[in-house]
């Protein structure tokens, strides 16, 4: 229910991140909705997180970075951490209504890029869709009523937040397509390299990584090399050798144990691969670098 404040009628919702949230790329911080009074003006101000403001009705003026933007019903703008913004109702508007979602987390800026928002271009047109409005309505209801089980509430809110962000990604403007394509490609490359980093020690092959990427091996190898700068085989070798060097310098594990731990079938195969990569034997590397 909306309550009256100095410059608006508003509802504010606040969320304390749980341990479940802190282990994920992003999470909710607060949210709300409002109907502006005459003279509505916020800022100049900075916030510590990311906040998407949706114009549900009326129009809104946003000032940022020396630029002034006028948003209409359906548009949105995103506030980024530690940047100065000011927004207000223009004098010729009498029906401004807003909804906002504030979020944080190490993966938040990347997700916002996919959704068509950028720090230097915080405004985006035609984002408040019926599908998104329905999801956020459900999110608010769960937020207000789901108090019995903290873990269940956290998971439900996160699920609805992910669905809302998915809607924003799918509705990103065609004008953003070039940048979205570049961002998506980088995201895919990150997924491929992370897959290799997690499983290189299990002896995975380039074919297995290509299957993970759902691509033909030849096409996958071409795309991987273009985006990462190394062939998939070279990247697998790099990951394994980096792990080998860490174990040689930072542990007392026998060289044979290291070889098997990294997926090599024999000590000879590991020693040969290490010599080819580092121009010295594992034992020589350990003598020079062991702490």
FENQUINOR-V410804 format. One record per run of one state. SS is the DSSP state (H for helix, E for strand, - for the rest). FROM is the first residue (numbers start at 1). LEN is the number of residues. If there is no record, write none. Layout:
SS;FROM;LEN + SS;FROM;LEN
//
This chain:
-;1;2 + E;3;2 + -;5;3 + E;8;7 + -;15;4 + H;19;4 + -;23;4 + E;27;10 + -;37;4 + E;41;5 + -;46;4 + E;50;8 + -;58;1 + E;59;6 + -;65;2 + E;67;6 + -;73;3 + E;76;4 + -;80;5 + E;85;4 + -;89;8 + E;97;8 + -;105;3 + H;108;7 + -;115;3 + E;118;1 + -;119;2 + E;121;1 + -;122;1 + E;123;2 + -;125;5 + H;130;16 + -;146;4 + H;150;21 + -;171;3 + H;174;29 + -;203;3 + H;206;7 + -;213;4 + H;217;12 + -;229;3 + H;232;19 + -;251;4 + H;255;7 + -;262;5 + H;267;12 + -;279;3 + H;282;8 + -;290;2
//
